[in-house]
Amino acid sequence: MASLQTIAGDPICPLGLAGNPEMAAECVPLALDGGLNAFFFYNLSFQTLITGVKEAALGHRDSVFISTGTEDRDVSGVRNYFDNARKALQVDTVDAFFAEYVAPGDTFEEIMGVLDEIHKWKKEGKVRYVGASVHDRALALRLMQSGRVDVLMHRYNMAHRKSEEEVLPLAAQAGIPVVSFTNTRWGSLLKGHAKWQGPIPSAADCYRFVLRHGAVKLAWTAPCSSSELKANLSVLDTPRMRGGEVAQWKAYGDLVYGDGTDAFETRWP
């Protein structure tokens, strides 16, 4: 399977730091000290992360993996965001740029138009990996089969596991690295369940669960505080999740999934 690498050719740490509106300023340097080298912001509102990544990239651009993207489907809007993101970061190249929030309401032609634009930037050396953040399994399969996606960002966690049936196997077969998000299911996996008598998972347990799958090469963590980030970093020093532990968290995830309150939580992956 293809791997994600920095410009310098270093492998990406399996845990990456994503933007949180309430993120403390010390999280980016703490992440770097902890060995994290991949970063993602959904849009330009995540100023704390953007500022931290910009500072980290000064003089060390080749050692950090910077990613972002846009929900815009209008090519002119996509171009505008891309230019503004590079200006905000003060970089020429973005490592991965995603067509974000690809969902059932999108037409395949719209998404391909965005991906074509990103591929142009890749040829020009402005982007290294063309990505799609997909919230629909059928679309994820079709995009991977198109050969136009270098990296797939996809929801996957203890509760949302239907991707294991087709999406993750196809990604592994096609050599497309998967980036997992909503690994704690918006924090609901950390709250327990009335019918659950066992231990409640930590955020680190949630990251270990998704990273145990061979197709998942990177999982985003988006803590608010340095204490949360320190706890999450423990996933890097724990063994790969196997056997009975996996079965336990699948059973727990089934209970949490059953409490989904709307189509976004239960209809999609």
N, C-alpha and C positions, 0 to 999 in steps of 0.2 A: 504494500500500500504506500502511496505517496505520503510524504511527511511535510509538515510545516516547519520552515526554517527562517531564521533571521537572515538579513542580507549577508552577514558574516558567515553563514552556513551552520550556525549553531542550532541544535534542536530546540523546539518550543517546549517549555515546561508544561506539563499536562494541566496545571491550574493557571488560569489567567485572570487578570483584574478587569472587571467591567464597571461602567459608570453607575453610580448611585447618587441621586440628587442631594442626599444628606451625608455623603462621604467626607470623612475628616481628611484634612490636608496631608497628614502624616502617612496616609495609607499607601500612596505611590512609592515613596522611598522605602517604607517598610516592606512592601511587596518586592521591590528590587533586591533588598537585603536578604529576603527569604528565598530568592532564586527565581521569582516570577519574571518573565520577560515578554509576555504577550498582554496587550491592552486593547480594550474595545469601548467606544462610546457610541450610543445610539443616534445622537444628534448633538448639535453644538451647545445645548443647554447644560451639559455636564462639565462645567468650567473647572471644577476642582481636579478632576481627572485629566482634562486637557492640559491644564497648566502644569501638572506634575509630569505628564508624559513629554511635554515640550521641553521641560527642564532636563529630563532624563536623556532626551535625544541629543541635546547640545553636546557635541564632541563625542557622542557614543551612539550615533544614529544606527550604525550597523548591528548593534547588539540588542535592540529592542524591536519587537514586532508590533506595529501599530495598525489597528483596523477600525473601520467605521463603515457607514453606509447611509442609505436614505430610502424612505418610503415613497419618494416622488416617482411617478411613472412618466412624467413629461421630461424628455431628454434635456431640454434647456434648464429645467429645474435641477436635474441630476448634475449637470455640469456646474451650475452655480454653487450647489452644495459642496461638490468636490473641490472647487477652487477655494471656497471659504474655509473648508476644513484644513487644507494644506497651509493656508495663510495663518490660521489659528495655531497650528502646530509648528509653523516655520520649517516645513519639510518639503522636499520635492516629490518624494515617493511615499505612497501609502502601501503598506504590505498587503493588506486584504481589504477590498471594498465590496460591500454587499448590497444587492437589491434586497431591501429589508421588507419584512412582514408580507411575504408572498402568501396569499390566502385565496380561498375559493372565489372571492369576488373579482380577482384579477383574471384578465385574459392571458393566454399563453403568449400571444403576439406582443402585448404590452411588456411582459417580463423579458422577452427576447430582445426587444428594442433597448431596454436598459442594459442588459448583458452585452449586447453588441457595442454599446458605448464604452463600457468598462473594458472590453477586449481591446478597443482602440488604444485606451490608456496603457494597457499592458504592453502592447507593441511599442509604445512610445517610452516605456520604462517608468511610467508614472504610477503604475499599480503592478504588484507582483502576483497576486492571486485574485481571480474573479470568483466572487462568492454570491450565494443566495441564502437568505434567512427565510426558511419555508415553514409555514404553519399548517400545511396540508400534505398528507402522505402521498396522495395520487400525484400532486404537482411535484413533490420532491422526486418521485420516481421518474416522471417525465423529464424533468430538468436534468437529472443525472444521465438519463439515456440520450439526451441531446448532445452530450459531450461539451457543453458550453459552460460548465461549472467546475471550478478547480477545488472548491471547498464548500461544504454544506453546513449551515447552521440550523439546528433542529431541536425542537423541544423533546426532552427525554428525561425521565426521572422515575422514582419508585412507583408512582401512580400511573404515569403515562408511558406505557411500555409497548404499545402496538407497533411502534417503529421497529421492534425486534423481528417482526415477521417478514418484512420486505425491504424497508428503507435501509436499515443498517447492513443487512447482508449484501444488498446491491452496492452500497457505498464501499464496502470491503472488497467486493469483486471488481469494481471499477477503479479502485485505488483512489477514491475521493475521501479525504479526511473529514470527519464529522466533528463539529463544534457543538457542544451541548449547552443549552441555556434553560432557565427556570428549573434548575436542578433541585431546588427545595420546594418546588410548586408554589411559588410566591410566599414561602414561609409556612405554608399549611402543613407540610410534612414534619415540621418541628414542634407542632402543637399537641401531638397525641390524638387519640380517638377514644370515644366513650366505650367502644367495644374491644379496645386493644388492651391486653393485660401485660404485654411485654415491655421492654425498654423503648423509650422514644428516641428516634435517631437524632444525632447532631448534624449540623451542616456538613461536617467532614464525612460523616457516614453517607450522606446524600451524594457527595462528590465521588467517594470511593465506589458507590454503587454504579454510577454512570461510567466511570473510567475503567471499570472492570471489563467493559465490552471492547473488544478489539478494534471496532470501527471508530470509537470515540477517541480522538486524539487530544482534545482540549475541552475543558469545562470552565465556564465563566463563574467567578464569584464576585459578588457586588456588596461588600460589607459597608456598614455605616461607620464603624469605629475601628481603631487599631486593635482593640481587644478581640473583636469579632474576626478580624483578619488573621491575627495570631492563632486563634483556635482553628480557623480553616486551613492554615498552612500545615497543620499536623497531618493532613492527608498525604503529604509528600514523604512522610517518614513511616507510614503504616503499610502493612502487607496488602497485596491485591486481594480483594474480596472474593470469597469462594463458597461453594457448597451450602451448608446450613445457614450461614449468615445471609447469603443471597436469597434463599427461600424465605427466611424470616421477613426480610424487608419487602419482598414481593407480596406476601400476605398482608403486611401492614399497608402497603401502597394500595391494594385493592379496596381496603376499607376507606381510606382517605378519598380515593377516586369516586367512590360511591356517594360521597357528600358533595359532589360538584353541583354548583348552583345555576350554571348557565351553559350554553352551547360551547362557549370558548373553553371552558374547563373540561368538558366531557366529549364533545363531538370531534374535536381535532386531536392530533396525536397525543 
